[in-house]
Amino acid sequence: MDTVVKHVLNTVAGIDSAPDGAYNIRLNGQSAGRASTKSIEITSKTDNPGIDIHVQPGTKNQVVHIPVVIDQSGINDLVYNDFFIGEDCDVLIIAGCGIHNEGQHLTQHDGVHTFYIGEGSKVKYVEKHYGEGGGSGENILNPVTVIHLAKDSTMEMESVQIEGVDSTNRVTKADLAEGASLVTKEIILTSGKQSATTDFHIELNGENSSCNVVSRSVAKGESKQIFKSVINGNNKCYGHSECDAIIMDNAMVKATPDVTANHVDASLIHEAAIGKIAGEQIIKLMTLGMSEEEAEKEIVAGFLQ
């Protein structure tokens, strides 16, 4: 891998070479390296581009890396990755996609990730999206995540998009069985004329299932952001949706939380707050020696942590 690929790979997945454990590195639409372990097997699909990841029951404290890097302008990459997590597992999955576009052509990666999480298992899924390059071609990323949580299973999902993505449509769908729990946290920063749409749809089917959806975003320049969240409480359950956004310059942010209780013991909460940076915050930091621009950057960085 050359220097550019290593840099992008490190940005989205925290590695710059083949990691220990199970991994699949996808470069410009092709596998650039793969390894399985005794408890985690990664194989190529036979019907669609993409991979199947099988985690054996009882697998604990294991990490799977599945990053994607594109450094050729004009590529349109679509991949289907399915995760089959056995019962009583505890695994960390690090994904992420980075595009380095020096050309004039639109470059795009669409990833459809489907999780089948076994009873009593715990999965943490970390996904970072990033774009860079001096070309005029757009960088587009459209991730779809589908989650099936079995009884007493847990999934924690962290999704970050901080730079260089011109357009994204992020879709997350989940259904939860008895005692299952889903926690998602997304962080998005848009600038210029970029656009980002987030769409959550969660079915709380099982008794005592729960979800907590948290979105923090900053929209700068003339960028546009849309946040949609649908939570259906179909049993005794708890659901919470929260969208906090800072709007700057001539940007636009729209939040549409939607909660429906289909059971008398469904407890559902939604919150949405959109506003500009408070002048008092900027003034306070300026009294400490920062310029107005430096103060804004510091506030935005703290908000997106």
KOLKEVEX-411415 format. One record per residue: residue in three letters; x, y, z of N, C-alpha, C in turn. Coordinates in steps of 0.001 Angstrom, whole numbers, plus 500000, padded with zeros to 6 digits. Layout:
KOLKEVEX-411415
ALAXYZXYZXYZ
...
END
This chain:
KOLKEVEX-411415
MET500835498804500000500000500000500000500872501249500000
ASP500466502234499188501251503463499139500886504379500301
THR501538505543500339501380506458501469499957506975501594
VAL499322507295500468497958507819500494496995506788501071
VAL497091505556500605496200504501501077496411504265502576
LYS497664504248502997497947504046504420497359505169505272
HIS497461506409504775496917507554505505495397507442505649
VAL494709507136504555493249507028504600492831505855505477
LEU493526504750505355493221503568506157493378503862507650
ASN494425504586507993494644504949509388493557505900509898
THR493087506784509024492051507742509410490730507053509711
VAL490347506081508893489025505473509059489026504245509961
ALA490199503599510141490203502347510898491317502240511926
GLY492202503245511989493264503222512989494361502220512708
ILE494511501783511455495572500855511065496218501371509783
ASP497444500958509525498089501312508257498733500094507593
SER498396498920508102498869497658507530497929496559508008
ALA498219495333507637497360494226508050497351494106509572
PRO496164494143510192496091494068511656496146492622512142
ASP496296492465513424496170491139514015494708490711513990
GLY494469489421513988493106488907514036492455488850512674
ALA491136488739512671490363488628511427490211490005510785
TYR490381490048509462490213491325508765489951491103507288
ASN489367492131506671489240492206505219489412493666504821
ILE490421493956504027490665495316503537490237495371502078
ARG489317496278501776488803496429500412489400497706499809
LEU490056497572498669490716498704498014490235498798496571
ASN489624499930496243489147500187494877488266499063494340
GLY487364498591495210486391497607494786486844496165494820
GLN488081495907495305488606494543495355489227494277496722
SER489262493008497110489908492658498363491418492826498228
ALA492013493578499170493461493814499146494160493052500259
GLY493421492238500982494001491467502070492915490913502964
ARG493111489679503437492089489048504262492721487988505144
ALA492156487839506339492584486772507236491419486360508122
SER491290485068508355490321484523509301491068483989510520
THR490330483698511574490912483086512761490126481815513081
LYS490516481155514138489843479920514534488373480161514853
SER488065481331515413486690481606515837485938482571514923
ILE486638483217513983485992484171513073486411483852511641
GLU485425483532510801485710483173509414485131484227508481
ILE485952484703507531485516485681506535485614485033505157
THR484509485010504434484479484398503105483811485344502108
SER484155485196500834483541486003499779482139485503499477
LYS481249486422499188479917486041498747479974485449497336
THR479012484603497038478939484009495701477863484656494841
ASP476933485401495471475821485997494723475941487502494544
ASN476676488151495417476831489612495380478259489978495752
PRO478717491178495390480008491625495891479934491814497394
GLY480952491356498103480949491501499543481412490247500245
ILE481229490231501560481751489143502373480722488695503404
ASP480886487452503883480158486929505024481138486762506175
ILE480754487229507349481590487107508547480849486231509548
HIS481405485065509858480801484136510809481629484134512094
VAL480967484491513206481615484498514515481049483329515327
GLN481908482420515734481472481227516444480903481558517818
PRO479907480789518290479347481015519631480435481019520708
GLY480287481914521678481232481983522784482500482766522507
THR482623483367521330483816484154521001483834485439521830
LYS484930485688522511485023486857523399486292487650523125
ASN486179488980523297487326489890523235488096489783521914
GLN487367489680520814487966489610519491487616490873518697
VAL488514491250517774488318492438516935488326492026515466
VAL487391492577514705487322492344513263487457493693512555
HIS488382493792511613488563495020510821488043494778509398
ILE487179495664508904486678495531507532486640496900506830
PRO487747497627506764487731498961506164487700498929504634
VAL487260500053504071487211500251502617487959501530502277
VAL488829501461501259489552502641500779489410502721499262
ILE489129503924498774489083504182497330490008505357497037
ASP490973505137496145491861506240495761491924506422494249
GLN490939505878493538490832506056492093489540506787491771
SER489633507920491113488460508717490775487568507964489793
GLY486248508074490006485295507483489069484775506113489459
ILE485257505538490554484780504227490985483416504359491665
ASN482521503424491336481221503326491996481133501928492579
ASP481338501818493868481499500531494542480280500229495409
LEU479687499042495216478563498579496016478941497246496637
VAL478767497122497948479189495912498640478128495503499662
TYR477944494182499793477018493611500771477821492778501766
ASN477785493171503026478488492426504073477483491928505102
ASP477492490618505347476592490020506327477389489469507500
PHE476907489763508713477576489345509948476681488355510686
PHE477199487168510914476465486138511631477174485917512975
ILE476608486494514021477227486471515351476541485379516175
GLY477289484382516611476725483303517404476299483766518790
GLU475781482828519566475331483145520917476506483412521852
ASP476253484262522854477204484516523940478563484986523438
CYS478549485946522530479796486518522005480000487935522537
ASP481231488413522420481569489799522753482659490228521781
VAL482284490969520731483229491300519666483143492783519312
LEU484257493300518798484357494666518292484587494599516796
ILE483764495316516036483889495354514579484211496782514172
ILE485347496954513513485790498277513070485695498335511555
ALA484795499162511079484593499318509638485142500675509203
GLY484423501357508352484850502680507898485189502688506428
CYS484950503833505804485262503998504379485902505356504157
GLY487009505373503434487683506614503096487901506735501604
ILE487643507919501061487836508187499631488877509291499459
HIS489880509009498628490850510023498218490638510260496725
ASN490084511418496384489680511689495004490452512889494457
GLU491395512612493581492172513673492939491660513999491532
GLY490600513311491098490119513474489727488872514321489614
GLN488268514268488437487089515068488130485803514251488186
HIS485915512968488488484753512091488414484166511812489797
LEU482853511642489817482166511248491039482683509891491501
THR482973509773492774483457508528493363482538508156494518
GLN482097506889494527481015506520495441481228505125496013
HIS480874504999497296480834503677497935479523503536498689
ASP478785502471498380477552502140499073477756500793499754
GLY477602500763501069477786499527501816476508499130502523
VAL476057497893502294474879497355502966475361496300503954
HIS475266496605505241475740495708506291474550495168507073
THR474431493848507134473334493207507850473890492363508988
PHE473359492584510181473827491896511386472750490948511898
TYR473146489708512130472304488722512793473003488382514109
ILE472519488964515199473224488881516478472524487883517384
GLY473269486847517787472713485749518545472368486096519976
GLU471623485213520610471125485417521956472262485657522952
GLY472111486721523748473068487031524794474390487611524318
SER474503487916523051475768488427522520475837489949522598
LYS477080490440522594477342491870522656478260492253521504
VAL477837493222520712478607493680519559478779495186519640
LYS480013495650519456480269497075519275480734497279517842
TYR480073498205517153480334498441515730480753499899515549
VAL481962500112515048482510501456514877482719501715513394
GLU482129502802512905482189503102511471482516504586511280
LYS483595504869510559483980506248510288484012506474508777
HIS483446507599508340483433507968506929484231509257506727
TYR485012509266505639485969510359505457486248510534503967
GLY486405511781503535486765512063502152487832513144502089
GLU488681513048501060489739514042500862490140514041499393
GLY491108514899499055491633514947497696491415516302497064
GLY492290516648496123492235517956495498491451518006494213
GLY490801516912493817490036516893492586488682517568492719
SER488013517755491590486691518392491581485565517376491651
GLY485885516093491552484866515054491615484283514911493009
GLU482993514580493078482323514446494368482664513116495041
ASN482640513140496371482787511935497185481437511619497821
ILE480899510421497531479568510062497991479633508734498748
LEU479006508698499921478958507491500746477526507279501225
ASN476984506083500974475617505762501374475594504446502152
PRO475768504504503467475759503278504257474344502852504661
VAL474080501568504558472833500976505046473196499920506081
THR472605500013507268472864499052508336471545498437508777
VAL471467497117508701470266496384509097470647495481510268
ILE469902495581511376470289494908512616469144494045513123
HIS469427492764513332468466491844513934469046491384515272
LEU468430491815516356468925491521517697468058490444518354
ALA468677489304518686467971488218519354467819488510520846
LYS467197487615521556466901487788522964468155488141523775
ASP468047489184524590469099489610525527470424489967524848
SER470393490272523579471617490694522889471724492211522901
THR472927492708522633473203494139522703474067494561521517
MET473734495705520947474611496295519936474811497769520244
GLU476083498176520226476460499578520376477088500025519071
MET476549501066518476476985501511517153477468502956517226
GLU478711503176516818479279504523516749479568504853515296
SER478980505931514810479134506317513415479603507769513338
VAL480697507986512614481305509320512558481547509719511106
GLN481118510918510757481448511506509456481893512941509707
ILE483175513187509522483705514466509973484259515359508875
GLU484485514820507674485185515657506709485075515080505304
GLY484916515962504316485166515616502929484136514792502197
VAL482961514549502784481931513753502116480877514710501557
ASP480723514718500237479828515687499605478362515344499781
SER478047514051499778476657513634499918476608512279500605
THR475662512129501527475492510844502196474038510651502569
ASN473575509411502403472249509003502850472447507796503744
ARG472292507984505034472632506972506033471345506353506565
VAL471169505063506337469947504364506732470296503284507754
THR469563503260508863469723502222509882468358501657510222
LYS468224500328510095466985499637510431467293498563511464
ALA466417498420512451466675497432513494465369496866514023
ASP465411495575514382464309494960515111464885494236516322
LEU464227494389517472464757493913518743463809492912519385
ALA464367491798519824463605490769520521463607491053522029
GLU463091490130522804462961490282524254464299490611524921
GLY464323491679525693465498492047526465466663492583525659
ALA466494492757524364467585493242523518467748494752523669
SER468961495238523385469267496660523565470107497179522397
LEU469756498350521914470500499007520840470843500423521269
VAL472126500773521182472592502126521480473343502633520263
THR472914503745519713473601504308518559473995505754518854
LYS475187506121518401475652507504518512476304507887517200
GLU475788508937516585476375509405515340476862510844515496
ILE477944511135514788478526512473514770478727512864513317
ILE478203514020512919478286514456511530478694515922511466
LEU479637516216510582480029517592510288479936517803508788
THR479163518799508379479066519151506963479464520609506777
SER479982520898505581480378522268505256480179522480503762
GLY480481523695503301480310523992501880478889523735501432
LYS478734522959500342477412522605499834477105521131500059
GLN477736520541501048477525519132501346476119518886501886
SER475674517634501763474366517257502296474478515919503004
ALA473693515755504071473696514507504836472286514231505331
THR471809513018505041470512512572505522470702511336506389
THR470108511348507555470146510206508466468723509704508675
ASP468529508393508556467190507808508647467238506549509511
PHE466694506643510732466601505500511637465177504954511629
HIS465066503619511645463752502984511782463933501772512690
ILE463334501835513894463583500815514915462260500236515406
GLU462192498899515410461026498182515899461376497501517223
LEU460769497987518303460967497391519621459881496327519817
ASN460190495111519387459193494044519365459125493252520668
GLY460264493055521319460319492187522481460057492903523792
GLU459543492156524752459326492707526083460658493130526699
ASN460680494322527279461876494903527913463013495177526926
SER462700495298525665463712495756524701463869497266524839
SER465012497791524362465268499224524518466197499737523431
CYS466072501029523146467002501673522209467253503100522662
ASN468450503586522332468838504965522621469564505498521396
VAL468936506403520675469477506962519434469920508395519703
VAL471209508664519536471749509998519803472493510497518567
SER472145511680518108472805512290516957473312513675517341
ARG474586513923517051475158515257517244475751515702515917
SER475405516896515503475862517342514196476125518841514187
VAL476988519228513234477276520637512981477156520871511484
ALA476356521847511100476177522201509694476733523601509459
LYS477713523702508554478371524969508253478157525327506789
GLY478562526535506425478484526973505038477061526982504530
GLU476841526358503357475508526226502783475058524766502801
SER475611523988503705475298522564503758473895522322504306
LYS473400521108504052472055520728504479472100519383505195
GLN471369519297506289471267518052507045469809517749507354
ILE469468516472507240468125516015507590468259514812508511
PHE467596514866509659467596513765510621466182513241510760
LYS466022511938510493464722511280510653464890510079511563
SER463974509925512497464062508804513434462665508287513737
VAL462429507020513417461144506374513690461381505257514702
ILE460688505307515828460753504254516843459328503777517115
ASN459114502479516921457821501880517192457932500963518406
GLY457188501287519450457166500464520654456033499470520579
ASN456359498202520300455346497183520046455136496241521232
ASN455779496562522368455678495730523554456038496607524750
LYS456120496034525915456669496759527058458133497043526749
CYS458495498319526613459829498649526108460170500088526471
TYR461414500487526121461854501869526326462596502324525075
GLY462234503491524585462910504049523416463176505532523591
HIS464363505961523170464756507366523313465469507812522043
SER465084508963521531465715509541520346466090510982520653
GLU467334511339520339467831512683520653468666513211519490
CYS468328514401519021469074515064517952469481516450518426
ASP470786516698518514471324518011518876472167518516517715
ALA471876519699517246472592520229516085472969521687516295
ILE474169522029515823474608523421515752474526523852514297
ILE473880524961514046473765525500512693474583526780512593
MET475328526918511489476206528063511291476030528614509877
ASP476449529843509673476467530460508341475081530404507701
ASN474984529814506486473708529727505762473231528284505633
ALA473576527469506598473231526055506543471750525829506874
MET471297524566506664469924524174506983469954522832507708
VAL469191522725508790469058521473509528467582521207509781
LYS467152519986509482465772519584509728465772518300510546
ALA465016518274511633464910517088512481463460516637512546
THR463233515338512294461884514783512313461854513522513157
PRO461733513657514474461594512472515321460153511967515295
ASP459985510642515289458663510024515183458625508821516114
VAL457782508869517144457643507734518066456181507291518094
THR455971505977518087454622505412518113454558504310519150
ALA453643504425520077453440503396521098452286502502520667
ASN452577501238520442451565500246520089451272499301521246
HIS451745499670522437451529498868523638451418499817524817
VAL450555499473525775450294500375526898451524500593527765
ASP452457499655527746453668499775528568454888500195527753
ALA454671500757526589455778501303525801456082502717526298
SER457331502972526653457764504287527124458730504873526103
LEU458310505924525430459073506471524312459280507970524494
ILE460492508438524207460845509846524366461594510312523117
HIS461267511492522650462084512085521582462437513522521930
GLU463658513910521541464157515259521798464879515762520552
ALA464699517027520252465414517639519131465728519089519480
ALA466996519468519299467411520841519591468358521315518500
ILE468041522438517902468865523029516841469096524492517196
GLY470340524930517128470613526328517437472020526728517067
LYS472296528011517159473623528517516852474488528493518106
ILE475765528719517918476690528803519048476373530060519857
ALA476260529891521143475942531030522008477087532033522011
GLY476732533315521888477747534362521872478565534404523135
GLU477929534031524268478650534044525538479795533043525557
GLN479589531905524879480647530898524819481865531426524064
ILE481599532088522931482695532635522128483440533721522907
ILE482684534602523531483305535700524285484178535160525409
LYS483689534128526086484449533554527205485796533030526729
LEU485802532324525597487055531777525084487961532876524534
MET487367533913523977488172535026523468488876535754524602
THR488259535780525786488922536410526934490132535613527386
LEU490206534347526955491356533506527282492453533591526230
GLY492264534482525247493303534716524258493042534127522891
MET491893533477522695491590532903521387490981533952520466
SER491187533767519149490461534573518177489040534029518067
GLU488166534778517407486779534303517243486735532993516469
GLU487557532884515430487600531649514634488106530478515471
GLU489146530705516243489676529647517106488648529218518150
ALA487901530184518671486881529870519671485781529009519069
GLU485356529343517852484325528546517180484803527114516957
LYS486034526952516503486584525617516259486628524814517551
GLU487005525447518632487106524759519919485732524311520398
ILE484733525153520222483376524809520650482811523672519813
VAL483019523737518502482539522676517614483201521357517942
ALA484514521376518155485240520143518482484729519522519774
GLY484478520360520773483965519847522035482565519287521906
PHE481747519935521095480357519498520893480294518131520200
LEU481219517882519290481193516649518499481925515483519169
GLN482464515671520332483146514575521028482148513530521514
END
